[in-house]
Amino acid sequence: MFETFFEILTLSVVQGISEFMPVSSSAHLFLISEVYQFKSKFLLVDIGLHLGSLLAIVFYFRSDLLNILNNKNLFTLMFIGSLPIIIIGYIIYETGFISNLRNIEVISWATLVFAIVLYLVDKFKVKKKFETDLNLKSILVIGSLQILALIPGVSRSGIVITAGRLLNFDRYDSTKISFYLSLPTIAGATFLGLKDIRVENIEFNIIILISIVFSFIFSYFTIKYFLVFVKKFTLNFFVFYRIFLSIFLFYLIYF
């Protein structure tokens, strides 16, 4: 039981932190599970981890979400921006193609390439504001690029922030867009997991509850302090981290 608890705690920390930072949660969850040979990789744990993150973002942005629901234009934009990754994600999930992307070599190259892209676009000047300049054209670009997050190592948060900076939104606004678009994406991933559940028992119920609680806690504080971070600093820390990680993975693969 202690071993299972430790695994759930570790996965919750990784999920909570990496889901909302530009480092790829799917890649980190895969790598951690493979390196340490975690046994707690069954479906309900994955559902619990995503559900915890979903609840955290709903709770943190509860006021903003009410405003979005009351703002027909903004709600429509968020809906449109979410459609590409939901549609394409469902297709590659149902066809089983997603499993072909889950390997260390794909993660390594995606981590490196999109670190460099993030570094370059973070140099762009700020010319737009979320409240006044987010329009259909912008959200279509962001939503289309978000599809790349289906590749482990790209990072959903990272590619949306990258798209936002590419379109001249500042880091804070780009991060907020990323958080808002994460809601339907994480909800979709959770739904797909729930759809595939065939067997339940009391042990799994306890485990999913633990994973939800810890994922919620770490997700909530990550959201809170990452927003503070992007107001004050560049994204270079995450760029350098990704480059270091990719070099380490290249060493494991090719040497």
C-alpha positions, -999 to +999 in steps of 0.1 A: +000+000+000+029+024+009+045+017-025+012+025-043+008+057-023+043+068-032+037+061-068+004+081-068+020+110-050+049+111-074+026+110-105+004+136-089+033+160-084+045+154-120+009+159-134+001+189-113+033+208-121+039+197-157+003+200-170+004+238-168+040+246-174+056+244-209+073+211-204+048+184-215+029+164-188+024+134-210+061+131-217+070+134-180+044+110-168+055+085-194+092+089-186+087+087-148+066+056-151+091+039-174+122+048-155+108+037-121+087+009-135+056+022-117+028-004-114+001+023-109-003+031-145-038+018-150-066+038-164-083+051-133-050+067-121-047+086-153-083+097-150-078+108-114-047+128-123-065+147-151-097+152-131-077+167-103-060+192-127-094+199-142-110+207-109-080+229-099-083+251-130-121+254-126-117+264-090-089+288-096-106+306-125-141+303-113-148+340-115-132+342-150-152+312-162-184+328-151-174+359-171-166+337-202-200+320-199-217+354-199-195+367-227-209+350-259-180+362-281-153+349-258-171+317-251-174+311-288-137+318-294-127+294-266-150+267-281-136+271-316-101+271-303-107+238-285-123+220-315-091+211-335-073+192-307-105+175-295-114+163-330-079+152-341-072+138-306-103+117-307-094+103-341-058+093-333-070+079-299-097+057-315-073+045-343-046+036-317-021+058-336-014+077-303+006+047-290+031+051-319+040+085-306+047+074-270+084+066-271+115+083-258+129+092-292+098+112-302+098+128-268+135+138-271+132+155-304+099+172-297+113+185-264+143+200-281+127+214-312+098+232-294+122+245-268+140+263-295+108+276-311+096+288-276+129+306-271+127+324-305+090+335-302+095+347-266+117+375-281+087+389-301+074+423-291+041+426-273+015+444-294-018+428-284-040+423-253-063+394-245-092+416-237-092+436-269-073+417-296-082+380-293-103+373-324-114+345-347-082+345-367-060+344-336-079+316-319-079+295-352-041+298-353-037+290-316-062+261-318-046+246-349-011+247-334-025+232-302-030+199-322+008+195-320+004+189-283-008+154-291+029+146-297+045+138-263+072+163-256+056+192-274+036+204-243+000+216-247+007+246-225+040+252-242+026+252-277-004+275-268+020+300-251+043+298-281+013+305-304+003+334-282+037+350-282+039+343-320+008+365-323+023+392-301+003+386-269+024+390-238+034+360-216+007+365-191-021+367-216-007+338-236-006+317-204-042+326-196-053+315-230-034+283-224-053+278-191-087+285-206-081+261-235-069+234-211-104+230-197-121+213-227-089+195-236-084+179-201-121+173-199-120+155-232-090+133-220-109+125-188-141+116-208-121+092-231-107+075-200-141+071-184-155+057-216-130+029-216-136+018-180-148-018-178-140-029-143-143-012-109-135-022-073-130-006-039-092-005-042-094+014-075-119+038-060-095+047-031-066+051-055-085+074-078-096+095-049-060+099-037-048+108-072-076+134-076-068+151-043-030+153-048-033+163-084-057+190-075-034+204-048-003+205-070-022+218-100-037+246-080-004+259-067+013+255-100-014+276-117-012+303-090+026+307-090+032+301-127+010+332-134+031+352-110+063+339-127+053+348-162+045+384-151+081+389-139+104+366-159+111+353-194+105+316-203+142+309-206+142+287-175+118+263-192+137+265-225+170+255-208+153+228-188+139+213-220+172+214-238+190+198-208+163+171-207+165+164-244+203+161-243+200+137-214+175+116-233+196+117-265+225+103-244+203+074-232+191+066-268+221+071-289+251+063-267 
